[in-house]
Amino acid sequence: MTAENTPAPEDDLPEQLRIRREKRANLIERGIEPYPVAVARTKSLKEIRDKYVNLEVDIATGDTESLTGRIIFKRDTGKLCFATLREGDGTELQAMLSLDKVGQDSLDAWKSDIDLGDIVSVTGEITTSKRGELSILATSWALASKSLRPLPNDHKPMSEETRVRMRYVDLIVRPEARSAARMRPTVMRSLRDTFNNKEFIEVETPMLQVMHGGAAARPFKTFSNAYDMDLYMRIAPELFLKRCVVGGIERVFEINRNFRNEGADSSHSPEFAMVESYMAYGDWRSIADVTRSLIQNAALAVAGSHVVTHHDGRQADLGGTWKEMSLYDAISEGVGEQVTALTSIEDLKKIATKLGMKIDPKWVTGKLAEEIFEHVAQDKLIEPTFVMGYPVDTSPLVRAHRDIPGVVEKWDLYIDGFELATGYSELVDPVIQRERLIEQAQLGAKGDLEAMQVDEDFLRAMEFGMPPMGGMGMGVDRLLMALTGLGIRETILFPLVKPEAD
């Protein structure tokens, strides 16, 4: 055990922690197990709440149950003690312990041994109190788990950093955290249901890959002892899902974990969840319709409406058909002069300089155009908007636009000022694809850490014949952001955080 992981001596602990450890030791000395293997539990608190609704004041039901919960409120008086039990979903119930029901020794033990945060089992009759509060009137109780640390004070909420670092405590004390955690599986079920109704097949593809591809992103690198070779953590499942389409799985999707070794901020995480799908005989517009259905059905699943209410009370309407705008029209409007895919990099640099932007010398023409777009337009894209038509030199896996030179049939979907999803008319010509990947490899040789590699097996698959198709990728964590208004670290249950400083 390293020095920083060595438990502090008892004398060095804060008083609250020291007292609770002393209570644990005292319980053991008295032959009471502070962490028993099992305790009595006949129903959940939610089942009790659902069963006994609208009971009148001061009613004894005659029904005896054993209930468990974490103590989040405790008031000890002479002959009658009150506590509030809370279970994992946030359901609460009052427990009452009276001298005549549990006896003096048991009541004294409750007062001395039990603290806020402890998990207990209480057996007794379901009643309502004289104030009409649904309660369990205890005849006996048992400790299920002794909490050695106090819960945060209600009057001093945890900081975001502490909430993220100690999500287990966040889930105990904050309803919003419990709601966000339970919303994700609801959204996942909705996504799968929508795909299933459209006859898509779910597959799983490798997370460890011989070479990285399918996105412009810097990968995490690892090493396989068994194969004695370098491997990459997946940055996108695209190239394997397209192999599926070649093989005849014409409508395919995967809900996957991706890893990108790049910046972390309010909308980026090094490890994140994504849904990616491909539809043979579709294009960028048909896959946009699928994407809109996925998002709107997810809104219905969690809110019962296309209008969702964010954590701060703001409402966002995700219904109807969504606005479209041209990328280059948005740039032109934002900079006050005409910009197209044929505008030279020198002219774009002049525009960027006027805007006060820092220019990376490794940026290709299309990358600079995209950076200018984000600078002048991204924050304005609050309502759902498909930004259409991206530069060809930043989209090596996308089909050229059928009408506009220098542009590919790619859209990015923006909601609340961040990119939620991207969709393409996929490039299916293996000869052009090889040329595009060779160009990417040359950029990589010049130091572009996000450039793709030439994947010979993927090109071989294409050479067997890949049907026309539309494809899309959408961040699941970002979908939760669009539904809740939360930052990405609040929508991921356990996001990556740096170790705590000593």
Disulfide bonds with the S-S distance in Angstrom:
none
